[in-house]
Amino acid sequence: MKQLFVVLSIIAALTFSACGYKEGVATGEQKAHLYFTGDTKNILVSIDKGEKFSVKKGRDNLYNIKPGKHLVEVYKDNQLIVKREIFVSDGVSKEIEVQ
């Protein structure tokens, strides 16, 4: 009888310990995008006073940024032609038009 009680206790302990219920939501990394339209020939872009980089025109050329508030500066021939403070939400693609 004592052995039956021990065996049942072990089975019960293993059964209850293996049945954990986990609840929560798993989300991917948050990111947003910028894309540039208009005359993008020979322009350089700086985001949040960072290093300048060249861009390609069109919605097919997305540039990843973190969601939130950003300062976007566009330079042509070393002259600042666009300076815009933007807010981009998670999963949103924001257009920056260059004229």
URPEDA-V700564 format. One record per helix or strand of 3 or more residues. SS is the DSSP state (hx for helix, st for strand). FROM is the first residue (numbers start at 1). TO is the last residue. If there is no record, write none. Layout:
((SS & FROM & TO) (SS & FROM & TO))
//
This chain:
((hx & 2 & 18) (st & 32 & 38) (st & 43 & 47) (st & 63 & 65) (st & 68 & 76) (st & 79 & 88) (st & 93 & 98))
//
